[in-house]
């Protein structure tokens, strides 16, 4: 039906087609023609055209109309599709050509008949070239993530939720604050006035105003209804790193890098008093529910309790072994929770100043804490990119939330305690469901960025290397991890597989290369010779030689039989970040942070020519099977196709918006795939330099590889996610 309905819609006059797209589901719901309503909302062709012509919000509303009318089984199917669309809305609003990719990447978790039929329908989509996920690669619609909010151009440093729970406010390194509609995920307005990074914010009890603190040393008060800056409070001698508002909404408290805390009258804008006592930056402040006391957290490793009326320091809470980044007070005002650089949270009795409990589970600094309105649970955010939900009575970790690909800076909980908002260094906010009891495990790959991938010659397996110091072997038929290879003592930066598919060579920040038996996962040998991290490795087609590139500015040729270094190649003026060997084994190509590529004679070690054209360093390269051309990717955001016989640039491929970190060429040399820090994979026509397809990933693409079938693509991103894709259409 998809093709027939899509064709029928295309044949309509534009105004008639738009009317049908907008109103047909509403009409069918009104007359309770449930069968036709289900048929339309289960038709990918209809969804695709409605997305392109009307928008994602209208499609989500269509499912809201249908859900009360359909059977329980169909409800489940509709809920999964609707939640998938909701979770992908930040992508689909800007890229409506990503509908098939986003739905497949989320719905492949499920085996319900209705979902299986819908997936098969999407698989048949042939209207354009596209990257079809072979296995789930995005967060599941059955998980705790509700949606992602995108709009900031820099890190999200602070978040807060209005008292009615309908809106959120974020503060960013891009110098702005943004007011968000949490239901639609859209920016209501942007608040502009700070001249430097905004680090802290608080919303008044009325929900009508907000207060923010910035690197520009000021505190600003805002009208959230209009976006108007009402007042600027000046007095701190350094960054304002923390703010809080008293329960009556009349005063604000600020903490600063100048080590002081200041109390302000929000009606007059005057400073009421200054609190001194900390010996380092004040990272967080919180006010008790009665408005009489305040608690501050500092990089001096202490928390201090203050009397707001007198300015007196009541007590100092000592116990953390690192800087204290965050603090929250329970609704009854009797306890407080702190988060620290020492990777722990601590629960304190504010009456006695004693530590009640320590919470251990994060693998990096704890930067944010929030307590649920019932005072029974707490949420923390960390540099380890996760949020964790805790039971305050037992200290038990209830759940871990994974989704951000960079540090989590701040968290806030809705007044009803059912949802949470987080802000991250990855420039996004994420809305989470705290009430989900059961969640389907989402597919990930590594616990840190994936820096390298390679595919065995028989297309059965893929090997990945990661910043988590491990390599993982994957079954390309099932997407399952077969084994984990452990041995490096630092990041794995590069991998290559021998032509027989039995062994692999990896290079690491620990300056070594390691040879692995892929069947057993055992380390066979360690090759030492480089004096700095190994950034690149390639193996000749006959398996006799290996070539490595390093931050010591050299390339080294290794004998794969004796495992000895044959020669060293010098000529680059900076790190060697990419290497490749021609199919005939005569030539080697290297890319460097000196912005050049160099062609080498492998027999003599002599430099044949230098390829100059990139404006920034070369981070990835590949040679065509006939050895006549090469493709390079650079931090100048471009790819370049080169004629290796002349050293001339054939063409420049422009399409990425950030640095190009990965390239791979199909066996027929007609197409190429590239990965970028702009969170995309692009498929290129090498004859014309045009983009044929795009795939949007969850974070920066660090590596990619193409199987010998010319269709299967494996990629890894900065969040540790693996992508197994098939080029379709």
N, C-alpha and C positions, 0 to 999 in steps of 0.2 A: 504493500500500500504506500510505502514511503515515496517511491519514485512516482507513482500515479498521482498522489496528492501534491507532491512537490511540483510535478509538471503542470497539474491543473491550476495551482496557484500562480505559477509563472505565466500561464496563458491569459490570466485575467488582466483587465485594465488596471493600471497602477492604483487608482482611487478605490476600485472595487476590491483589489487584493488587500489593500491596507485596511479597509473596512472589515473584511472577513478575518484577517489576522487579529484585529483588535477585539472583535465582538462575537465571533463564532462560539468560543468556549462559554462565554457569558450566556448567550442565547440557549445553548444546549443544556446548561445547568438550570436555567429558568424553566424550560419545558420538561426538564427531567428526562431528557433523552440520554440515559446513562451510557448505553452501548456506544453511541456515536461520540459522546464526550470522551470516553476512554480511548476510543480509536484515534481521535485527534491528538490527545495528550500523550499517547504512546507512539506517535508518528514522528520520527526524527526529521523528516523533511519539513513538516509543519513547524517544529521547534526551531530548526535552523532559520527558516524564513521569518518567523516571528522575532527571533533574536536580532536579526539583521535590520528589520524594519520598525520594530516597536521597542525592543529592549528587554533586558533580563528581568527587571522588576515585574513587568506585566506577565511574564511566563510563571514566575513564582506565585503571583496572585491567582492565576488560572488553577493551579493545583490546590490552593486554599479553597476555591469554589467547589472543586470536585471531591475533596477528601470526605466531607460528611455524607456524600451521596453514594459512594462506591462500597463494595464488599470489603470485609476485613483483609482478605488476601490482597485485593487490589490497593487498599489503603497502604499496606506495607510497601508495595512496589512504588506507588506514587510518592510516599514519604522519602524513600531512598533517592528517587530521581530529583525531587524537589530539594532535598538537603544537599545533594551533589551540586545542583545549580546554585544554591545559596552559598555554598563554600567556594564555588568557582566564580562568584559574581564579580569580584575585584579584577579577575582576569578577563571575563567575558564582556564587561562594560567597555574595556579598551580594545579587546581583540575578539570580535564576534566570530572570527574564523577558527577559534580554538574549541568550539563546542564538542566536536567528536573526541578530541584528545582528552579534554577534561572529564567528560562523562565516562569514557573507557577507563581512564586512570583511577577513577573512584569506584565504579560499579563492578569491576572485575573481582572484587572481594566476595561477591554474593552468587549463590547458586539457585535462588528462587526461580521458578520457571518463567515468570513474567519478566524478571530482570535478564535471564539468559536469552529470551527471545528478543528483548530490546537491544541487548549487546550484539547479537547476531545481525540485527538490522543496521546498527551503527557500523559494524565491520564491513558491510557491503557498500558503504559510502565511497563513491568514486568520482565525485564532482571536482576534485582537485588532488594534487599530491599532498600527503599528510603523513605524520609520524603516528602510527597506531601502537599504543601500549600493548605489549604482549602479556604483561602481568600488572597488578595494581602498583601504582607508583605515587599516588597522592593520598592525603589523609582520608580515612574512611568516613562516609556519611553516618556510620553507626558509632563514631568516636565522640570525643569530648569537645573537639573544635567545632564551633558554630560558624564563624566566618573570619576572614582576614580583612583588615581595613588598611588601604593604601592611599597615600596622598602626600606624606612628608618626603622631603628631599634629603633628610639626614636622620640621625638616630632619634628615636622616641625616648626621651629621658624621664618623663613623668606622665602618669595618667590619673584621672579621677572620674567618678561617676556622679551624676546629678542625683539629688535625693529621691526623685521620682523613678529613677532607674532607666529612663528613656534615652538619655544622652550621655556621652562621654566627652571628656576634654583631654587633649594631649599637648605636651610641651616638647619641643624638638630642638635639635642642633641647627635646624635651618632658620632659627630666630623667631619662628611663629608658634602660636597655639592654634589648635583646630577644635571646633565643636562638631561632634559626630552624632548622627541619628543612628542609634544602635540597632534599630530594626532594619533599616535599609542599608546601613553601612556607608552612607554617603556623608560628605562634609557639608555641614549646614553653613558654616562660615569660618573664615580664617582671621585670626587676631594678630595684627601686625603693629609693632611698636618698639620691641626690643632690638638692640643693635648687635647683640651677640647671642650665643647659644642660650636657650632657655632650659634651666635645670630642674625647676621645682614648680609645683602648682597645688592649689587647694581651691575647693568650691565652697561657697557660703552655704549655711543651712537652708536658706531660702531657695537655693539653686539658681539665683538670678545673677550672681556675681562670681568672679574668680580672681585669685591672686596668684601671681607668678614671680619667680626669682630667676636671675640670669647672670651670665658671665659679665654683663655690662654693669654689675654691682648694684643694680636697682631692683626694686619690687614694684610691680605694676598691678593696679586693680582694674578689672574689666567688667563691662556690662555684657553678659552673655546673650541677652536678647537682641542687642544691636551690634555687638562686636567693638563698641567704642571703648577706648582707653579712658578711664575716669580719673586716674591719679597715678603719679609716679612717686615712690617713696625712696628718698636718698639719704644714706647715712653710713652704710657699710663701706669699708675700705678695700674690699675684695669681692670675689664672686659670691652671689647669694645662692646657696646650695640647698636650702630647705625652707619651706613655708607651711604654716598651719593657721587655721582660723578658729577663734573661740566659738563655743556653742551658741552664743547670742549673736554672732555675726558682726560684732562691733569692733573687735580687735584682731590683729594678726601677729603671728610670731614668726621670726625669720632667723635662720642660721647661716653662717658665712665661713668662707675660707679665712677670714680675718680672725677666726676663733671665737667671735662673740655671737651672742643671741640678742635680738632686739624685739621689743614689744611695741606695736604701732596702734594708734587710734585710726580706724578706717574711716571715721566720719570726718576728722579734721586733717588726716594725713600726717599728724605729728608723732614723733617718737616719744613713747611713754617712759621707757627705761632700757638700760643695757645690762645684760647678764654676762659676767666674765668668770672664767674658771677653767675652761678647756684649754689644753695645750696644743691643739691642732685643729684642722678644719672640722666644722660642725656639719655632718652629713645629713642629719634628719632631726626633725622635731615633731612631737605629738602632744596634744593637750588632753587632759582628763575630761570626762563627760560633764563634770560640774564646773569646768572652766577655771578652777582655782590653782591647778598645778600644771606643770609641763615637764616633759622628759626629752632630753637631747641625747643624740648619739654622735660620737666623734672619732676621728682618725687617731686620737690619743688612746684608743682601745677601751674607753669608759663610756658609761651613760651617766647623766646627772639629772636629778629630780629637783625642780625649782618651784618656789612659791611665787606665783605671778603677781600677787599683790605687793609683796615686799622686795622681790628680787633675790631673796635668800636662797642659797644652795642648801637643800634639805639633806641630800645624801648622794653619794657616788656609788654606782654599781660597777663592780670590777669582777672580771672573769674571762672575758674574751682575750684571746692571744693575738688578735689582729685588729685592724681598723674596724670600727662599727659603722656599717653603712645605712642601716635601716632600723626603724622602731615603730611599733604600734601598741596601743593600749586597749585592753579588753573593755567591753561595754559597761561593766560594773566599776571600772576605774581602779580595780585592785591589783591587776597584774599587767605586765608588759612583755612583749616579745621583741627580740632584737636579732638582726642578721649581721654577720661579720665576714671579713676577709679570711678568717680562720676556717671557713666553710661550714660553720655551725649556726644554729639558731639557739637562743637561750630564753627561757621563760623566767621572769623575775616577780617576786613579791614586792610590790611598791611600798607596803607598810614597813617591811623589815629591811628591804634592799638585798634580800638573799636570793640566790639562784635556785629555782625550783627544779628545773629540768633542762637538759641539753638535747637538741635534735640533730642527729647526724645522718647524712644521706647525700647531700650535694657534693659534687666533685670539684667545685671551685667556689669563689667568693659568693656569699649570699648578699644580694644588693637590695632586695625588696621584700617587705612582709605586709600582710593584711590579715585581719581577723574577721571571721563571719559575724553577723549581727547577734547570733545566739551565744557567741563567745566560746563555742565548743571546738571549732576548727580554725586552722590558719593556712594561708597560702604564701609561698615564698618563691622568689625569682632569683636566678643565679647566673653567673658568668658561664656555667656549664650548659647554658642554652635551654634549661628546663625550668618548669614550675613544679612545685611539689605541694600536695595537700596533706596536712598533718592533723592528727587528733591531739588537742592540747591536754587532754586528761591523761592519755597514756604515752604520748610521745611517738606513737606509731605513724609511719608514713602510709597514708591511705592510697595515694595515687600520684603518678608522675605524668606531667603533660609535656609532650614533645611536639615541636612544630616550628619554633623560631630557629633560624639558622645562625644567629649571632647572640650575644649576651642579652639577657633579660634585665632591663633597667628598673622597671616598676610594675606593680600590680595593684588592682583595685577590685573590690567585690560589690556587687549590686546590693541595694538595701534589703531585698528579700533573700539574699544569700544563695541564690540559685545560679548566678553567672559571675564570671570574673573577666576583667579586661587587663591585658598585659601590653607593655610597650618595650620595644627592643632596639638594639643597635642595628638590626637589619632594616630599619626604617618603617616597620609595620606595627600595627596593633592587632591583637588577636582576641576574639571573644570566645570564652570557654563555657561549657555546661558543667557546673559543679554537681549537678544532681544525677548525672548518668552513673548508674551502678555497674553496668557491664559495658565493656567496650571491646570492639574487635581490634586486635593488635594490628597496627599499621605497618606496612612493609617498609623497612629501612635497609641500609646496607652496612655502614660503618658508624661508629660513635663520633667520628670527626670527618672533616673534609676528605673526599676521595680525590686523589691527585693523579691517578693513572689507571688505565684499563687496557687489556689486550684480549684478543679472542684466539682460541686454538685453531690451527689450520683446518680441522675437520668441522668447525662451527658448532661443536658440542658444548664447549665450556668457555667461560670468561674468567679472567683474573683481574682483580682490583687491588690497588695499593692505596694506603690512607695515611693521613696525619695521625691516626690512632696507633701507628707503628706496626700495623699488621697488614697481611695480604689475605684476600679471601677468594676461594675458587667457587664459581657458580655454575649450575647446570642450566644451559640456555633453553632446554626443553621444558623445564618446570619452574625456573626462576629461583630454585632453592640453593641455599648456601651448602656446599659439600664439605668444605674444611677451611680452617683458619691457619695461616702460616705465621708463626711467631718466631722472632729472632733478632730483628733490628731493634736498636736502642733509641731510635728517633724516627721522625717522619719518614714514611716511604714515599719517594717523589716520582719514581718511574718504574715501569715493568716492561719486559719483552719476553716472548715465548719462543722456544726453539722450533725449527720447522717440523720436527717429528711430534710436537705437542706434548712431550714427556717432561720437559724441564722448563724452568723460567729463571730469568735474571732480574733482580730488583736493585735499584739504587736508592740511597737514603741520605738524610741529613747527617747520619752518623759517619759519613765519608766512605762507607763501604758499599760494595756490590755483593749480593748473596745469590748463590745458585741453589735452586730448589727442585726437589723431586715432586712433581704435581700429583702423582698417584698416592704417595705416602704423606705428603706435606712436610717432609723432612728437609732440613737445611743440609746441603751437600758440601758447600765450600763457601768461604768468604774471600773476596778479592780485595786486596788492600793496595793502595797506590796513590789515590787522590788525597790531597791534604785539606780539602774543603768538601761540603756537601755535594753529592752526586745528583744532578738535576735531570739527566737524560741517558737513555740506553737504547741501543738497537742491536739486532743480531742479523748476520748475513743470511741470505736465502739458502745457502748450503749448510748453514749451522756451524761453519768453521770459525767465524770471527764474531767478536762482540765489540761494539764501540760505545764508549761512555763519555759524557760531558759533565763538567763540574764547575762549581763556583771558584775553583782555583784557576779558571780561565783556560784550561787545557781540555783536550780530548785524549783518550787513551784507547789503544787497540789491544784486545786481549785474544789469546789463543784459547778457544773453547775446549780443546783437547787437553792441553797441558795446564790451562788456567793460569798462564803466565802473561805478564804485560809484554807486548811486542814492541810498541813504540808510543811516544807521546807527541801530540800535535799542538804546537804553539802558534799563536797568531792573533787570537781574539784579545781585545783590550778589557774585556769584562767577562762575567759568568757565561758559561756555555749552557743554554737552557733547553736546547732541542737538538737531536741528531737523527739522521736517517742514512741507510746504506742502499745504494742502487741495486736493482735485482741481479745484475751481472757481477756484483761484488767488486767492481773496479773503483767506484767513487763513493765518497761520503759527503754528506751535507750537514752543516751545523748552523744553528741560529744562536744569537748571543744578545746579552744586555748591552752590547756596544752598538746595537741597532742594525747589525749586518748579518748576512749569511755568507758562509765560506764553503767553497767546493774543494775537496781534498782528493789527492791520489792515494788510495789506501796502500799501494805497494811501496811507494817512496816516502809517504808522509808529507809530501810537498803541497802547498796551497796552489790550486789551479787558478782560481779567481775569487773575487769578492763581489757579492751581490748587494748593491746599495740602493735604498729607496724608502725603507721604513723610517719613520720619524721618531719611533721609540723602540724599545727592545723587542726582539723576536722571541716568542714564547712557545711556538709550535710550528712544525713543518712536516710535510710528507712528499715523497717522490712518486711520480706516476710509474706504473709497471714497466713502461718502455724506457724509463730512465731519461727521457728527453725534457721533462718539465718537473717543476716542484711548486708546491703551494705552501705559503707561510702565513702565520697568524701573529699579530703584533699588539702591543699595548697602545698603538696608535689607532686602535679600533678597526683596522682593515685587515683583509687578506690580500696577498699578492701572488699572482701566477707568474712563474719565471721560466725562461728558456735557458736550460742549463748549458747548452752548447755555446751560447753567446753571452750569457750572464745578464741578458736584458729582461726587463719587466714586460710581460705580455699584456697583463691588465690588472687593475686594482678592483677588488670586490668590496663594495661598500654596502652595509646593511646592519651591522651590529652598532649598538650605541655605547658599548664599553669595550675593554680590551678583549682580544681573541686569544683564548688559552689552549684551544684544542682544534686539530684538523685531522681529517681522514679522507682518503680518496677511494671511490668505488673501483673494483677490479677492471672495469671497462674504461676507466679514466674519463668518463663523461660527466660524472657528478662528484660532489664533495660534501661533507658534513663538517660544520664548525661549531664550537662551543665558546660561550663568552661570559664575562662577568655581568652582562645585562640579563642573565637568567634565561637565555634562549639557546636552542640548537637551530641552525639554519641549514637547509639543503640547497645547494647551488648547482646551476648548470654551468660547467666550466667553459663551454664554448661561447656562451653569451655573457657570463658573469651575473646572471639574474638569480633571484631567490625563488626557489620552487616551493618550499614549505618551511613552516616555522613550528617549533614546539617550545612552549613556555614551561620552564622547570621551577622548582620550589626555591632554588637559590643559584648562585653562580655556577655555571658549568665549568668544571676543571679539566675534564678529559673525555674523549670519545674514541670509539673504534668501530669499523665496519667489517662485517663478516665477509667471507669469500663469495657468499650468494649475492652480494651487492645490495641487499635489502635490510638485513638485520643490523641494528645499531645498538651499541651499548655505551652508556655515558654515566658519569658520576658527578655529583655536585658538592658544593661547599658545606651542605648540611649532612653529608654522609648518605644521601639517597642514591640508589642505583636505578637506572632506567633501562629497560629492555624494550626496544621499539622495532617496528617493522615499517619500512617505507611503503606506502600504499597510494593508489590512485594514479 
